[in-house]
Amino acid sequence: MRVVARIDGEGYFLEDVLLDDTQPLPIRTIEARPPEGFYRPRWTGEPPVWEEGKPAAEILTDAKAQKEAELRDAADQWYQADVRSFEGAIVTAKYGRGGLTALSTEERAVFDEMNANYTKLKNLVASVRAASTVEEVEAVTWS
């Protein structure tokens, strides 16, 4: 058995295809498989043979969207784990003339932590949006 690469008419990698060793190569398949690390590999047929087929701006846009989703998931996981498990205490904004009032010490602690994590998320998302390379995007983490 061998694995070959199926490409489209413009040379873009579509999928791996498993063939018997005796089977001839089907149309639009090649023996060379794309190396790891390409977002959209494209076969050129000339050295270096495989190239990145996705524009850098698209790669960066996709990386930013994926990172923002990852950060929002991390914030949501924190919320689900820490706030919801706060022994049944429901933190509600109790507004008086001077703003938040009448919060118990425990409610205030949870409110402050929620506010800190919201600010953290906002700042991390701003860092992602300001990034100019995929490496800068990948360097932004929740922890």
C-alpha positions as CSV (number, residue, x, y, z in Angstrom):
1,M,0.0,0.0,0.0
2,R,1.1,3.6,-0.6
3,V,-0.3,7.0,0.0
4,V,-0.4,9.6,-2.8
5,A,-1.7,13.1,-2.9
6,R,-4.8,14.1,-5.0
7,I,-4.6,17.7,-6.3
8,D,-7.1,19.8,-8.2
9,G,-6.6,21.4,-11.6
10,E,-4.7,24.3,-10.1
11,G,-2.4,22.1,-8.1
12,Y,-4.0,22.5,-4.7
13,F,-3.9,19.5,-2.4
14,L,-7.3,17.9,-1.9
15,E,-6.7,14.7,0.0
16,D,-4.5,11.7,0.6
17,V,-5.4,8.6,-1.5
18,L,-4.5,5.0,-0.5
19,L,-3.5,2.8,-3.4
20,D,-2.2,-0.7,-3.8
21,D,1.4,-0.9,-4.8
22,T,0.4,-2.3,-8.2
23,Q,-2.2,0.4,-9.0
24,P,-1.2,3.1,-11.5
25,L,-1.5,6.7,-10.4
26,P,-5.0,8.0,-11.1
27,I,-5.5,11.3,-12.9
28,R,-4.5,14.3,-10.7
29,T,-2.6,12.4,-8.1
30,I,1.1,12.6,-7.4
31,E,3.6,10.5,-5.4
32,A,4.9,13.5,-3.5
33,R,2.9,14.4,-0.4
34,P,2.9,18.0,0.9
35,P,5.1,18.7,3.9
36,E,3.6,19.7,7.2
37,G,3.0,23.3,8.0
38,F,1.2,24.5,4.9
39,Y,-2.3,25.9,5.3
40,R,-3.2,25.3,1.7
41,P,-0.4,23.3,-0.1
42,R,-0.1,23.8,-3.8
43,W,1.9,21.6,-6.2
44,T,4.0,23.6,-8.7
45,G,5.8,20.7,-10.4
46,E,9.0,22.8,-10.2
47,P,11.4,23.1,-7.3
48,P,10.6,23.6,-4.5
49,V,7.6,21.7,-5.8
50,W,5.2,22.5,-2.9
51,E,4.3,26.1,-2.0
52,E,1.9,27.8,0.3
53,G,-1.2,28.4,-1.8
54,K,-3.1,30.5,0.8
55,P,-2.4,34.3,0.8
56,A,-0.6,35.4,4.0
57,A,-3.3,37.9,4.8
58,E,-5.9,35.1,4.7
59,I,-3.7,33.0,7.0
60,L,-3.4,35.8,9.5
61,T,-7.1,36.6,9.4
62,D,-7.9,32.9,10.0
63,A,-5.4,32.6,12.8
64,K,-6.9,35.7,14.5
65,A,-10.4,34.4,14.3
66,Q,-9.3,31.0,15.6
67,K,-7.4,32.6,18.5
68,E,-10.3,34.9,19.5
69,A,-12.6,31.9,19.6
70,E,-10.0,30.0,21.7
71,L,-9.8,32.9,24.2
72,R,-13.6,33.2,24.4
73,D,-13.8,29.5,25.1
74,A,-11.2,29.8,27.8
75,A,-13.1,32.7,29.4
76,D,-16.3,30.7,29.2
77,Q,-14.7,27.6,30.8
78,W,-13.5,29.8,33.6
79,Y,-17.0,31.2,34.0
80,Q,-18.5,27.7,34.0
81,A,-16.0,26.3,36.5
82,D,-15.5,29.1,38.9
83,V,-18.6,31.4,38.9
84,R,-21.3,28.8,38.4
85,S,-19.8,26.5,41.1
86,F,-19.8,29.3,43.7
87,E,-22.0,27.2,46.0
88,G,-25.2,28.5,44.7
89,A,-24.5,32.2,45.3
90,I,-26.0,34.2,42.5
91,V,-24.2,37.4,41.9
92,T,-26.5,40.1,40.7
93,A,-25.8,43.7,40.2
94,K,-27.5,45.6,43.0
95,Y,-27.6,49.2,42.0
96,G,-28.2,52.0,44.4
97,R,-27.6,55.7,43.9
98,G,-23.8,55.1,44.3
99,G,-23.4,52.2,41.9
100,L,-23.0,48.6,43.2
101,T,-24.1,48.3,46.7
102,A,-25.2,45.7,49.2
103,L,-22.9,43.0,47.9
104,S,-21.8,40.5,50.4
105,T,-18.0,39.9,50.7
106,E,-18.3,36.7,48.7
107,E,-20.5,38.3,46.0
108,R,-18.1,41.2,45.8
109,A,-15.1,38.8,45.4
110,V,-16.9,36.9,42.6
111,F,-18.0,40.2,40.9
112,D,-14.4,41.5,41.1
113,E,-13.0,38.2,39.6
114,M,-15.6,38.3,36.8
115,N,-14.7,41.9,36.1
116,A,-11.0,41.1,36.1
117,N,-11.5,38.2,33.7
118,Y,-13.7,40.3,31.4
119,T,-10.9,42.9,31.3
120,K,-8.3,40.1,30.7
121,L,-10.4,38.8,27.7
122,K,-10.8,42.3,26.3
123,N,-7.1,43.0,26.5
124,L,-6.1,39.6,25.0
125,V,-8.5,40.0,22.1
126,A,-7.1,43.5,21.5
127,S,-3.6,42.0,21.4
128,V,-4.8,39.4,18.8
129,R,-6.4,42.1,16.7
130,A,-3.2,44.2,16.8
131,A,-0.9,41.3,15.8
132,S,0.7,41.5,12.4
133,T,2.1,38.0,12.2
134,V,0.7,34.5,12.9
135,E,3.6,34.1,15.4
136,E,2.3,37.1,17.4
137,V,-1.2,35.7,17.4
138,E,0.0,32.3,18.6
139,A,1.9,33.9,21.4
140,V,-1.3,35.3,23.0
141,T,-2.6,32.8,25.6
142,W,-5.2,32.8,28.3
143,S,-2.9,31.5,31.1
